[in-house]
Amino acid sequence: MLAAANETQLNLPPWVWYLTIGIAVAVLAFDVIWIARNPHRPSTKELTIALSVYIGAAITFGLVLLVTKGGKLSGEFFAGWLTEYSLSVDNLFIFLLIMANFAVPERLQQYALMIGIIIAIVLRGLFIWAGATAINRFSWVFYIFGAFLIYTAWKLVKEGESDDEEYEENKFMQFVERRIPSTKEFHGTQMFAKVDGRRLATPMLFVILALGTTDLLFALDSIPAIYGLTREPYIVLVANLFALMGLRQLYFLLGGLLQKLVYLSVGLAVLLAFIGVKLLLHALHENELPFINGGEHVAVPEIPIAVSLGAIVVILGVTTLASLWKSKRDAQLDS
């Protein structure tokens, strides 16, 4: 029984966390320095190689978990990684609008994305820590997570793609732009530049802040969603790292294809609703609320991780195929 229990949980020494974070920092630092020195629009070959490395590393990580810790944790990682990746694709719509809104030159977009993603990783790290702390102390938090995801799914279905048609700056961005003296001109990758003897913020600063804070809003959905698939903070962290570190390449590779994913919001709504129901079932299974069944555990089924992984693959696959089919049919009708 002890051996079986160990296969369903990670008992990692602190150095594993430090090593993981250290590798991520080194990779991100290398990217930032290299892109800052060579601002350009990456070629398709460059993007494909980098994205293949990130995807290959994620798959390798999942297979290592399968061999060392068993199918449950491996399945949790793959389900979490696919979920984070699909939710990140939705971010790209907003990223495209932010770039257009600030008229970012194409050769500078890669740098802005890289810094914005780093901000997002740091902020998500705080969310992951807060989520893990809440889950460990209060099992009833799953009720909140589940209800929130179902509400978000309903909003996605109700609003459809209307929220992707234009970019509206959040209150934080409006406050920053009012308070910081700035210039309208880009000065390469610099966030501040001297203009007529004054040190002013360039549009690059506001673009980076907009990218980072916008992703933080998306994290309100994605972090509860992945905690609905695994309770292991380390898996949550690594799944987010792999999803976000490949986001820059997806931005350039899928720029034109994104417009064809017409059913993405519907697919993500179904995905979030499914995970929300899974969370509510888990919350009922671990019930500690005195006003539900007298505080006793409720006899409800839990959705196995294998079923969750299969459902996620089917939902994303059907969403993609249906979107491409509709886009192709619409193009034929227009012609």
C-alpha positions as CSV (number, residue, x, y, z in Angstrom):
1,M,0.0,0.0,0.0
2,L,2.8,2.4,0.8
3,A,4.5,1.8,-2.6
4,A,1.2,2.4,-4.4
5,A,0.7,5.6,-2.5
6,N,4.1,6.9,-3.4
7,E,3.3,6.4,-7.1
8,T,0.4,8.8,-6.8
9,Q,2.3,11.7,-5.2
10,L,5.6,13.5,-5.6
11,N,7.9,13.8,-2.7
12,L,10.5,16.0,-4.1
13,P,13.5,17.4,-2.3
14,P,13.9,21.2,-2.4
15,W,16.9,21.0,-4.8
16,V,14.6,19.7,-7.6
17,W,12.5,22.9,-7.3
18,Y,15.6,25.0,-7.3
19,L,17.1,23.2,-10.3
20,T,13.8,23.5,-12.3
21,I,13.5,27.2,-11.6
22,G,17.2,27.6,-12.3
23,I,17.0,26.0,-15.7
24,A,13.9,28.0,-16.6
25,V,15.7,31.3,-15.6
26,A,18.8,30.3,-17.6
27,V,16.7,29.6,-20.7
28,L,14.7,32.7,-20.4
29,A,17.8,34.9,-19.7
30,F,19.5,33.5,-22.8
31,D,16.4,34.2,-24.9
32,V,16.1,37.8,-23.6
33,I,19.8,38.6,-24.2
34,W,19.8,37.0,-27.7
35,I,16.6,38.7,-28.8
36,A,17.6,42.1,-27.4
37,R,20.9,42.0,-29.4
38,N,19.2,40.7,-32.5
39,P,15.7,42.2,-32.8
40,H,14.0,40.5,-35.8
41,R,10.9,38.6,-36.9
42,P,11.9,35.0,-36.4
43,S,11.9,32.7,-39.5
44,T,9.6,29.7,-39.7
45,K,12.6,27.4,-39.4
46,E,13.7,29.1,-36.2
47,L,10.2,29.0,-34.7
48,T,9.7,25.4,-35.7
49,I,13.0,24.2,-34.1
50,A,12.4,26.1,-30.9
51,L,8.8,24.9,-30.6
52,S,9.8,21.4,-31.3
53,V,12.4,21.5,-28.5
54,Y,9.8,22.8,-26.0
55,I,7.2,20.3,-27.0
56,G,9.8,17.5,-27.1
57,A,11.0,18.5,-23.6
58,A,7.4,18.5,-22.3
59,I,6.7,15.0,-23.7
60,T,10.0,13.7,-22.3
61,F,9.1,15.1,-18.9
62,G,5.7,13.3,-19.0
63,L,7.3,10.0,-20.1
64,V,9.9,10.3,-17.3
65,L,7.0,10.7,-14.8
66,L,5.3,7.7,-16.4
67,V,8.4,5.5,-15.9
68,T,9.3,6.7,-12.4
69,K,6.0,7.6,-10.8
70,G,3.4,5.7,-12.8
71,G,0.5,6.6,-15.1
72,K,-1.6,8.7,-12.7
73,L,0.9,11.5,-12.3
74,S,2.0,11.3,-15.9
75,G,-1.6,11.6,-17.0
76,E,-2.1,14.6,-14.7
77,F,0.9,16.3,-16.3
78,F,-0.2,15.7,-19.9
79,A,-3.8,16.8,-19.1
80,G,-2.5,19.9,-17.3
81,W,0.0,20.8,-20.0
82,L,-2.6,20.4,-22.8
83,T,-5.1,22.5,-20.9
84,E,-2.6,25.3,-20.2
85,Y,-1.5,25.2,-23.8
86,S,-5.0,25.5,-25.1
87,L,-5.9,28.3,-22.8
88,S,-2.6,30.0,-23.8
89,V,-3.7,29.9,-27.4
90,D,-6.7,32.0,-26.4
91,N,-4.3,34.6,-25.0
92,L,-2.7,35.0,-28.5
93,F,-5.8,36.7,-29.8
94,I,-5.4,39.4,-27.1
95,F,-1.6,39.6,-27.7
96,L,-2.3,40.3,-31.4
97,L,-4.7,43.1,-30.5
98,I,-2.2,44.6,-28.0
99,M,0.6,44.6,-30.7
100,A,-1.8,46.3,-33.2
101,N,-3.1,48.8,-30.6
102,F,0.4,50.0,-29.8
103,A,1.6,49.7,-33.4
104,V,4.6,47.6,-32.4
105,P,7.1,47.2,-35.2
106,E,7.3,43.5,-36.3
107,R,11.0,43.2,-35.5
108,L,10.4,44.3,-31.9
109,Q,7.4,42.1,-31.2
110,Q,9.5,39.1,-30.2
111,Y,11.3,41.0,-27.5
112,A,8.0,42.5,-26.1
113,L,6.5,39.0,-26.0
114,M,9.5,37.5,-24.2
115,I,9.5,40.1,-21.4
116,G,5.7,39.9,-21.1
117,I,5.9,36.1,-20.8
118,I,8.6,36.4,-18.1
119,I,6.3,38.7,-16.1
120,A,3.4,36.3,-16.6
121,I,5.6,33.3,-15.4
122,V,6.5,35.2,-12.2
123,L,2.9,36.3,-11.5
124,R,1.6,32.7,-12.2
125,G,4.2,31.4,-9.9
126,L,2.6,33.4,-7.1
127,F,-0.8,32.2,-8.1
128,I,0.4,28.6,-8.0
129,W,1.9,29.1,-4.5
130,A,-1.3,30.7,-3.3
131,G,-3.5,28.0,-4.8
132,A,-1.4,25.2,-3.3
133,T,-1.6,26.9,0.1
134,A,-5.4,27.3,-0.1
135,I,-5.9,23.7,-1.2
136,N,-3.7,22.3,1.6
137,R,-5.5,24.3,4.3
138,F,-9.1,24.4,3.0
139,S,-10.4,21.5,0.9
140,W,-13.7,23.4,0.4
141,V,-11.8,25.8,-1.9
142,F,-12.6,23.3,-4.7
143,Y,-16.2,24.4,-4.5
144,I,-15.1,27.9,-5.3
145,F,-12.7,26.8,-8.1
146,G,-15.4,24.6,-9.7
147,A,-18.1,27.2,-9.6
148,F,-15.8,29.8,-10.9
149,L,-14.8,27.6,-13.9
150,I,-18.4,26.8,-14.7
151,Y,-19.3,30.5,-14.5
152,T,-16.3,31.4,-16.8
153,A,-17.4,28.7,-19.3
154,W,-20.9,30.2,-19.3
155,K,-19.4,33.7,-20.0
156,L,-17.4,32.3,-22.9
157,V,-20.4,30.8,-24.5
158,K,-22.5,33.9,-23.9
159,E,-19.9,36.4,-25.2
160,G,-18.5,34.2,-28.0
161,E,-15.7,36.0,-29.8
162,S,-16.9,39.5,-29.1
163,D,-14.2,40.1,-26.5
164,D,-11.6,39.4,-29.1
165,E,-12.7,42.1,-31.6
166,E,-11.0,45.0,-29.8
167,Y,-8.5,45.5,-27.0
168,E,-9.6,47.6,-24.0
169,E,-6.9,48.7,-21.6
170,N,-7.4,47.6,-18.0
171,K,-7.5,50.1,-15.1
172,F,-3.9,49.4,-14.2
173,M,-2.7,50.2,-17.7
174,Q,-4.8,53.4,-17.8
175,F,-3.3,54.5,-14.4
176,V,0.3,53.8,-15.5
177,E,-0.1,55.7,-18.8
178,R,-1.5,58.7,-17.0
179,R,1.2,58.8,-14.3
180,I,4.4,58.0,-16.3
181,P,5.7,60.7,-18.8
182,S,6.2,59.0,-22.1
183,T,7.0,59.4,-25.8
184,K,5.0,58.0,-28.7
185,E,8.2,56.8,-30.5
186,F,9.8,53.4,-30.1
187,H,13.5,53.4,-29.4
188,G,14.4,49.8,-30.2
189,T,14.0,47.5,-27.3
190,Q,14.5,50.3,-24.7
191,M,11.7,50.9,-22.2
192,F,13.0,54.3,-21.3
193,A,14.8,56.8,-23.5
194,K,16.1,60.4,-23.3
195,V,14.1,62.8,-25.4
196,D,15.0,66.5,-25.4
197,G,16.9,66.0,-22.2
198,R,14.0,64.2,-20.4
199,R,13.9,60.6,-19.5
200,L,10.6,59.2,-20.9
201,A,9.0,55.9,-21.1
202,T,8.7,54.4,-24.6
203,P,5.7,52.5,-25.9
204,M,7.7,49.3,-25.3
205,L,7.2,49.6,-21.5
206,F,3.4,49.8,-21.9
207,V,3.3,47.0,-24.4
208,I,5.2,44.7,-22.0
209,L,3.0,45.7,-19.0
210,A,-0.1,45.1,-21.1
211,L,1.1,41.6,-22.1
212,G,2.0,40.6,-18.6
213,T,-1.1,42.0,-16.8
214,T,-3.4,40.6,-19.5
215,D,-1.9,37.1,-19.0
216,L,-2.5,37.5,-15.3
217,L,-6.2,37.8,-15.9
218,F,-6.1,34.6,-18.0
219,A,-4.4,32.9,-15.0
220,L,-7.5,33.4,-13.0
221,D,-9.0,30.7,-15.2
222,S,-6.0,28.5,-16.0
223,I,-4.7,28.0,-12.4
224,P,-8.0,26.8,-10.9
225,A,-8.4,24.6,-14.1
226,I,-5.1,22.8,-13.7
227,Y,-5.6,22.3,-10.0
228,G,-8.8,20.5,-11.1
229,L,-6.5,18.0,-12.8
230,T,-3.7,17.6,-10.3
231,R,-3.0,18.6,-6.7
232,E,0.8,18.5,-7.2
233,P,2.2,22.1,-7.3
234,Y,5.3,20.9,-9.0
235,I,3.3,19.5,-11.9
236,V,1.3,22.7,-12.0
237,L,4.5,24.8,-12.2
238,V,6.2,22.7,-14.9
239,A,3.0,22.5,-17.1
240,N,2.8,26.3,-16.9
241,L,6.4,26.7,-17.8
242,F,6.2,24.5,-20.8
243,A,3.0,26.2,-22.0
244,L,4.3,29.7,-21.6
245,M,7.8,29.2,-22.8
246,G,6.5,28.0,-26.2
247,L,3.9,30.8,-26.4
248,R,6.2,33.2,-28.3
249,Q,6.8,30.7,-31.1
250,L,3.0,29.9,-31.3
251,Y,2.3,33.7,-31.6
252,F,4.3,33.9,-34.9
253,L,3.5,30.5,-36.3
254,L,-0.3,30.6,-35.7
255,G,-0.8,34.3,-36.4
256,G,-2.9,33.6,-39.5
257,L,-4.4,30.4,-38.3
258,L,-5.8,31.9,-35.1
259,Q,-8.5,33.6,-37.2
260,K,-9.6,30.2,-38.4
261,L,-10.2,28.8,-34.9
262,V,-13.8,30.2,-34.9
263,Y,-15.0,27.6,-32.3
264,L,-12.1,28.1,-29.9
265,S,-14.2,29.9,-27.3
266,V,-16.9,27.2,-27.4
267,G,-14.2,24.5,-27.1
268,L,-12.6,26.2,-24.2
269,A,-16.0,26.7,-22.5
270,V,-16.7,23.0,-22.8
271,L,-13.2,22.2,-21.4
272,L,-13.5,24.6,-18.4
273,A,-17.1,23.4,-17.7
274,F,-15.8,19.8,-17.7
275,I,-13.0,20.6,-15.3
276,G,-15.4,22.6,-13.2
277,V,-17.7,19.7,-12.8
278,K,-14.7,17.5,-12.0
279,L,-13.7,19.9,-9.2
280,L,-17.2,20.0,-7.7
281,L,-17.4,16.2,-7.7
282,H,-14.0,16.1,-6.0
283,A,-15.1,18.7,-3.5
284,L,-18.2,16.7,-2.6
285,H,-16.0,13.6,-2.3
286,E,-13.8,15.4,0.2
287,N,-16.7,17.2,1.7
288,E,-16.0,19.1,5.0
289,L,-18.9,21.6,4.9
290,P,-21.3,21.0,7.8
291,F,-24.4,22.1,5.9
292,I,-23.9,19.4,3.2
293,N,-24.7,15.9,4.4
294,G,-23.9,16.9,8.0
295,G,-20.2,17.3,7.1
296,E,-19.9,13.6,6.2
297,H,-18.2,12.5,3.0
298,V,-20.7,12.4,0.1
299,A,-20.8,9.2,-1.9
300,V,-20.2,10.7,-5.4
301,P,-18.0,9.3,-8.2
302,E,-14.7,11.0,-9.1
303,I,-13.5,11.4,-12.7
304,P,-10.3,9.4,-13.2
305,I,-7.4,11.3,-14.7
306,A,-7.4,8.9,-17.7
307,V,-10.9,9.9,-18.5
308,S,-10.0,13.6,-18.0
309,L,-7.0,13.3,-20.4
310,G,-9.1,11.6,-23.0
311,A,-11.9,14.2,-22.7
312,I,-9.4,17.0,-23.1
313,V,-7.9,15.5,-26.2
314,V,-11.3,14.9,-27.7
315,I,-12.6,18.4,-26.9
316,L,-9.5,20.1,-28.3
317,G,-9.4,17.8,-31.4
318,V,-13.1,18.3,-32.2
319,T,-12.8,22.1,-31.6
320,T,-9.8,22.4,-34.0
321,L,-11.3,20.2,-36.8
322,A,-14.7,21.8,-36.6
323,S,-13.1,25.3,-36.7
324,L,-11.0,24.5,-39.7
325,W,-13.9,22.9,-41.5
326,K,-16.1,25.9,-41.0
327,S,-13.4,28.3,-42.1
328,K,-12.8,26.3,-45.2
329,R,-16.5,26.1,-46.0
330,D,-16.9,29.9,-45.4
331,A,-14.0,30.6,-47.7
332,Q,-15.5,28.4,-50.5
333,L,-18.9,30.2,-50.1
334,D,-17.2,33.6,-50.3
335,S,-15.4,32.7,-53.4
